[in-house]
Amino acid sequence: MPNDTRGFVEKLIKPEKVDDRVDKYLEIIADFKPDVIHIFGSENDFGLICGRTSVPVVIHIQGSLPPYLNALFPVGMNKLDFIIGRGLTFRRRIIGWRSELAFKRNATREIGILNKCSHFMGRTEWDKNLVRLFNPSASYYHCEEALRDSFVNGNRFWKYVYNGNMVIVSVISNPWYKGVDLILKTAKILKVYAKVKFEWNVYGVSDIRFFENKYGIKAKDVNVNIAGSVGKEKLVNALCEASCYVHPSYIDNSPNSLCEAQYLGVPVLATNVGGISSLVDDGKNGILFPANDPYTLAGHIITLNGNRELSENLSVAAHDLAVRRHDPETIGTTLYRIYKSIASV
């Protein structure tokens, strides 16, 4: 499928018609004649081919827009902030202003796709329940996802090191629901109230001025370092040298960043949202905390600080689980079995 190479403004003024895109998908299918079509994600328009082709289609659930819409904006935020708030580029203002409307429209489309597709893959109770909700007659297959080779095939592994300074790592992306605000709030609580020396390195984002202005917390004032995007090897090193990994998202299915931290044996703390409880068994291979609860998160960080036994127990259990869960050979065998089953229907 050729990429749409038009600029942001051009796409905004004259978006490509969905029907035209679907027609292109069907032309490619007719030309290639696949035995099975595997679509990653129900939130995009690829799933609109369901019911319009005789080739079996399986959708691998990634995120899901209806529940993501429910958690789109952090507490205290709404779309007006993208007009009056400081620290946003023009592009980010437009995306933010339109995000609620776009999510509503695309969430409605996704529900239609979920209703029409006969086969789904997933890996958490959360995505399994979504399929049951929107299409109880569909087939659901459990299949884990592979991780990047730098995490699976490397020779680095987390080891407990404590020199009086706690190093916290988070890996997030730009959407408002990924928890930048929770990081700032928690860091402020730790800085003001806790006798804990810490630094919090945040990867994946490079500009959080909007959140700093919105919540009145400057990252540098609360020991938060915005590290931007880095290569896989550098991220592996950062995780292995951290005291813990914090996943602050308001909604997620099975985030790779969390799974990668577990694979390396980093003690993880994560919000109990979406499919994360299928990845983290609270108190055994990680610690769960409620979304938008910086006080509980701060308390867990304090508990973990300098606690070698707890840190190492969480580390070993997380690594053992992740090695089994993300075994490439098992995943390949499972995929082949699923494809064969779907193709024979």
C-alpha positions as CSV (number, residue, x, y, z in Angstrom):
1,M,0.0,0.0,0.0
2,P,1.6,3.3,-1.1
3,N,2.1,5.8,1.7
4,D,0.3,9.1,1.6
5,T,3.2,11.5,1.2
6,R,1.2,14.7,1.4
7,G,2.0,17.3,4.1
8,F,0.1,17.7,7.4
9,V,-1.8,20.7,6.3
10,E,-2.8,19.2,2.9
11,K,-4.0,16.1,4.6
12,L,-6.0,18.2,7.1
13,I,-7.7,20.3,4.3
14,K,-8.4,17.4,2.0
15,P,-8.3,14.0,3.7
16,E,-8.2,10.9,1.6
17,K,-11.6,9.2,1.3
18,V,-11.8,6.0,3.3
19,D,-13.8,4.2,0.5
20,D,-11.0,4.9,-1.9
21,R,-8.4,3.4,0.4
22,V,-10.5,0.3,1.0
23,D,-10.8,-0.1,-2.8
24,K,-7.0,0.0,-3.0
25,Y,-6.7,-2.7,-0.3
26,L,-9.1,-4.9,-2.2
27,E,-7.1,-4.4,-5.4
28,I,-3.9,-5.5,-3.6
29,I,-5.7,-8.6,-2.2
30,A,-7.0,-9.6,-5.6
31,D,-3.5,-9.3,-7.1
32,F,-1.6,-11.0,-4.2
33,K,-4.2,-13.7,-3.5
34,P,-3.2,-14.4,0.2
35,D,-4.4,-17.5,2.1
36,V,-5.0,-15.4,5.3
37,I,-4.9,-11.6,5.9
38,H,-3.4,-10.6,9.3
39,I,-4.2,-7.1,10.3
40,F,-2.5,-5.5,13.3
41,G,-4.9,-3.2,15.0
42,S,-8.7,-2.7,14.8
43,E,-8.4,1.0,15.1
44,N,-7.3,1.7,11.5
45,D,-9.4,1.4,8.4
46,F,-7.7,-1.8,7.2
47,G,-10.4,-3.8,9.0
48,L,-13.1,-2.4,6.7
49,I,-12.2,-5.1,4.3
50,C,-14.0,-7.6,6.6
51,G,-17.1,-8.8,4.8
52,R,-15.8,-7.5,1.5
53,T,-13.3,-10.2,0.7
54,S,-13.6,-14.0,0.6
55,V,-10.1,-14.3,2.1
56,P,-10.1,-15.1,5.9
57,V,-9.2,-12.0,7.9
58,V,-7.8,-12.1,11.5
59,I,-7.3,-8.9,13.4
60,H,-4.6,-8.7,16.1
61,I,-5.9,-6.4,18.7
62,Q,-3.4,-3.6,19.6
63,G,-5.1,-0.8,21.4
64,S,-8.8,0.0,21.1
65,L,-10.3,3.4,20.6
66,P,-13.6,3.2,22.6
67,P,-11.8,2.7,25.9
68,Y,-8.9,5.0,24.9
69,L,-11.5,7.7,24.2
70,N,-12.7,7.3,27.8
71,A,-9.2,8.0,29.1
72,L,-8.2,10.5,26.4
73,F,-7.5,13.5,28.6
74,P,-5.9,13.5,32.1
75,V,-7.8,14.9,35.0
76,G,-8.2,18.7,34.7
77,M,-7.6,18.7,30.9
78,N,-9.9,19.2,28.0
79,K,-9.7,20.3,24.4
80,L,-9.8,24.0,25.3
81,D,-6.3,23.6,26.8
82,F,-5.0,23.2,23.2
83,I,-6.2,26.7,22.3
84,I,-5.2,28.6,25.4
85,G,-2.3,26.4,26.8
86,R,1.4,27.4,26.3
87,G,4.1,25.2,25.0
88,L,2.6,23.6,21.9
89,T,3.5,23.7,18.3
90,F,0.8,24.6,15.8
91,R,0.7,20.9,14.7
92,R,0.2,19.7,18.2
93,R,-2.5,22.3,18.9
94,I,-4.5,21.1,15.9
95,I,-4.0,17.4,16.8
96,G,-5.1,18.1,20.4
97,W,-8.1,20.2,19.4
98,R,-9.3,17.6,17.0
99,S,-8.4,14.5,19.0
100,E,-11.7,14.1,20.9
101,L,-13.8,14.4,17.7
102,A,-11.4,12.2,15.8
103,F,-11.4,9.6,18.5
104,K,-15.2,9.5,18.6
105,R,-15.5,9.1,14.9
106,N,-12.8,6.4,14.6
107,A,-14.1,4.6,17.7
108,T,-17.5,4.3,16.0
109,R,-15.7,2.9,12.9
110,E,-13.7,0.5,15.0
111,I,-16.9,-0.9,16.7
112,G,-18.2,-1.6,13.2
113,I,-15.0,-3.4,12.3
114,L,-15.1,-5.5,15.5
115,N,-18.7,-6.4,14.7
116,K,-17.8,-7.7,11.2
117,C,-14.6,-9.6,11.7
118,S,-14.8,-13.3,12.4
119,H,-11.3,-13.9,13.8
120,F,-9.2,-12.1,16.4
121,M,-5.9,-12.5,18.1
122,G,-4.9,-11.0,21.4
123,R,-2.8,-11.5,24.5
124,T,-4.6,-10.0,27.5
125,E,-7.9,-10.5,29.3
126,W,-8.7,-6.9,28.4
127,D,-8.6,-7.4,24.6
128,K,-10.3,-10.7,25.0
129,N,-13.2,-9.1,26.9
130,L,-13.5,-6.4,24.2
131,V,-13.9,-9.0,21.5
132,R,-16.5,-10.8,23.7
133,L,-18.3,-7.4,24.2
134,F,-18.5,-6.3,20.6
135,N,-18.6,-9.7,18.8
136,P,-19.4,-12.6,21.1
137,S,-19.6,-15.1,18.2
138,A,-16.1,-14.3,16.9
139,S,-13.1,-16.7,17.3
140,Y,-10.4,-15.4,19.7
141,Y,-6.9,-16.8,19.6
142,H,-4.3,-16.1,22.2
143,C,-0.9,-15.1,20.8
144,E,1.9,-13.3,22.5
145,E,4.1,-10.7,20.7
146,A,7.8,-10.7,20.0
147,L,10.2,-8.1,21.4
148,R,13.0,-6.3,19.8
149,D,16.2,-8.3,19.4
150,S,18.3,-5.9,21.5
151,F,16.2,-6.9,24.5
152,V,15.8,-10.6,23.8
153,N,19.2,-11.5,22.3
154,G,21.5,-9.1,24.3
155,N,23.8,-10.1,27.1
156,R,22.7,-7.3,29.5
157,F,20.5,-7.9,32.5
158,W,19.4,-5.8,35.5
159,K,21.4,-6.1,38.7
160,Y,20.6,-4.4,42.0
161,V,22.8,-1.4,42.7
162,Y,22.1,1.2,45.3
163,N,24.3,4.2,46.0
164,G,21.8,6.3,47.8
165,N,20.3,7.8,44.7
166,M,17.3,6.1,43.1
167,V,17.2,6.1,39.3
168,I,13.7,5.8,37.8
169,V,13.1,5.2,34.1
170,S,9.9,5.6,32.1
171,V,9.4,5.2,28.3
172,I,6.3,7.0,27.0
173,S,5.0,8.5,23.8
174,N,3.2,11.8,22.9
175,P,-0.5,11.1,23.4
176,W,-2.1,12.9,26.4
177,Y,-3.1,9.7,28.0
178,K,0.4,8.3,28.3
179,G,1.0,9.8,31.8
180,V,3.4,12.7,31.5
181,D,1.3,14.6,34.1
182,L,1.5,11.7,36.5
183,I,5.3,11.6,36.3
184,L,5.5,15.3,37.1
185,K,3.0,15.1,40.0
186,T,4.7,12.1,41.5
187,A,8.1,13.6,41.2
188,K,6.9,16.8,42.9
189,I,5.5,14.7,45.8
190,L,8.8,12.8,46.2
191,K,10.8,16.1,46.0
192,V,8.7,17.9,48.6
193,Y,7.6,15.3,51.0
194,A,9.9,12.3,50.8
195,K,13.5,11.9,52.0
196,V,14.5,10.1,48.8
197,K,17.3,11.1,46.5
198,F,16.1,10.3,43.0
199,E,16.3,11.2,39.3
200,W,13.6,10.3,36.8
201,N,14.7,9.8,33.2
202,V,11.9,9.9,30.7
203,Y,12.5,8.5,27.2
204,G,10.4,8.7,24.1
205,V,9.3,12.4,24.4
206,S,11.4,15.5,23.9
207,D,9.1,18.4,24.7
208,I,6.7,18.5,27.7
209,R,6.4,22.2,28.1
210,F,2.6,22.0,27.6
211,F,2.3,19.7,30.7
212,E,4.7,21.8,32.7
213,N,2.7,24.9,32.1
214,K,-0.7,23.2,32.6
215,Y,0.2,21.7,36.0
216,G,2.7,24.3,37.1
217,I,5.6,21.8,37.6
218,K,8.9,22.3,35.8
219,A,10.6,19.0,35.1
220,K,14.1,20.2,36.1
221,D,12.7,21.4,39.5
222,V,11.5,17.9,40.4
223,N,14.5,15.9,39.1
224,V,12.8,14.8,35.9
225,N,15.1,14.6,32.9
226,I,13.4,14.5,29.5
227,A,15.8,12.4,27.5
228,G,14.0,12.2,24.1
229,S,14.2,9.3,21.7
230,V,17.3,7.1,21.9
231,G,18.5,3.9,20.2
232,K,17.7,0.4,21.4
233,E,21.1,-0.2,22.9
234,K,21.2,3.0,24.8
235,L,17.7,2.3,26.2
236,V,18.8,-1.2,27.2
237,N,21.7,0.3,29.1
238,A,19.5,2.9,30.8
239,L,17.0,0.2,31.9
240,C,19.7,-2.1,33.3
241,E,21.2,0.8,35.3
242,A,17.8,1.9,36.7
243,S,16.4,1.3,40.2
244,C,13.0,0.7,38.7
245,Y,10.8,1.2,35.7
246,V,7.5,3.2,36.0
247,H,4.7,2.8,33.4
248,P,2.3,5.7,34.0
249,S,-0.2,5.4,31.2
250,Y,-4.0,6.0,31.7
251,I,-4.9,3.2,29.3
252,D,-2.9,0.5,27.5
253,N,-3.2,-3.1,26.3
254,S,0.2,-4.7,26.5
255,P,2.9,-2.0,26.1
256,N,6.1,-3.3,24.7
257,S,8.1,-0.8,26.8
258,L,6.8,-2.5,30.0
259,C,7.4,-6.0,28.5
260,E,11.0,-5.0,27.6
261,A,11.7,-3.8,31.1
262,Q,10.4,-7.1,32.5
263,Y,12.5,-9.1,30.1
264,L,15.6,-7.3,31.3
265,G,14.5,-8.0,34.9
266,V,13.9,-4.3,35.9
267,P,11.5,-4.0,38.8
268,V,8.4,-2.5,37.4
269,L,5.6,-0.3,38.7
270,A,2.6,0.2,36.4
271,T,-0.9,1.6,36.4
272,N,-3.6,-1.0,36.8
273,V,-5.4,-0.2,33.5
274,G,-6.4,-2.0,30.3
275,G,-4.4,-5.2,29.8
276,I,-1.6,-4.5,32.2
277,S,-2.9,-6.8,34.9
278,S,-2.3,-9.6,32.4
279,L,1.4,-8.7,32.4
280,V,1.9,-7.8,36.0
281,D,0.9,-10.0,38.9
282,D,0.8,-7.4,41.7
283,G,3.4,-7.9,44.3
284,K,4.9,-11.0,42.6
285,N,6.5,-9.8,39.3
286,G,5.8,-6.1,39.6
287,I,3.7,-3.5,41.5
288,L,0.3,-2.2,40.2
289,F,-1.1,1.2,41.3
290,P,-4.3,3.1,40.4
291,A,-4.3,5.5,37.4
292,N,-4.0,9.1,38.3
293,D,-2.8,8.3,41.8
294,P,0.6,10.0,42.3
295,Y,0.5,9.5,46.1
296,T,0.2,5.8,45.9
297,L,2.9,5.6,43.2
298,A,5.2,7.8,45.4
299,G,4.6,5.5,48.3
300,H,5.5,2.4,46.2
301,I,8.7,4.1,45.0
302,I,9.6,4.9,48.6
303,T,9.0,1.3,49.6
304,L,11.2,0.1,46.8
305,N,14.0,2.6,47.6
306,G,16.9,0.7,49.1
307,N,14.9,-2.5,49.4
308,R,17.2,-5.1,47.9
309,E,15.2,-8.2,48.7
310,L,11.9,-6.8,47.2
311,S,13.7,-5.4,44.1
312,E,15.5,-8.7,43.4
313,N,12.4,-10.8,44.0
314,L,10.4,-8.7,41.5
315,S,13.3,-8.8,39.1
316,V,13.7,-12.5,38.9
317,A,9.9,-13.2,38.7
318,A,9.4,-10.6,35.9
319,H,12.3,-11.9,33.9
320,D,11.2,-15.5,34.2
321,L,7.7,-14.7,33.1
322,A,8.8,-12.5,30.2
323,V,11.2,-15.1,28.8
324,R,8.4,-17.6,28.6
325,R,5.8,-15.1,27.3
326,H,8.0,-13.7,24.6
327,D,9.8,-16.8,23.4
328,P,10.2,-16.3,19.6
329,E,9.9,-20.1,18.8
330,T,6.7,-20.5,20.8
331,I,5.2,-17.4,19.2
332,G,6.1,-18.6,15.7
333,T,4.6,-22.0,16.3
334,T,1.4,-20.4,17.7
335,L,1.1,-18.1,14.7
336,Y,1.4,-21.0,12.3
337,R,-1.2,-23.0,14.2
338,I,-3.6,-20.0,14.2
339,Y,-3.1,-19.3,10.5
340,K,-3.7,-23.0,9.7
341,S,-6.9,-23.1,11.7
342,I,-8.3,-19.9,10.2
343,A,-7.4,-20.9,6.6
344,S,-9.2,-24.2,7.0
345,V,-12.5,-22.7,8.2
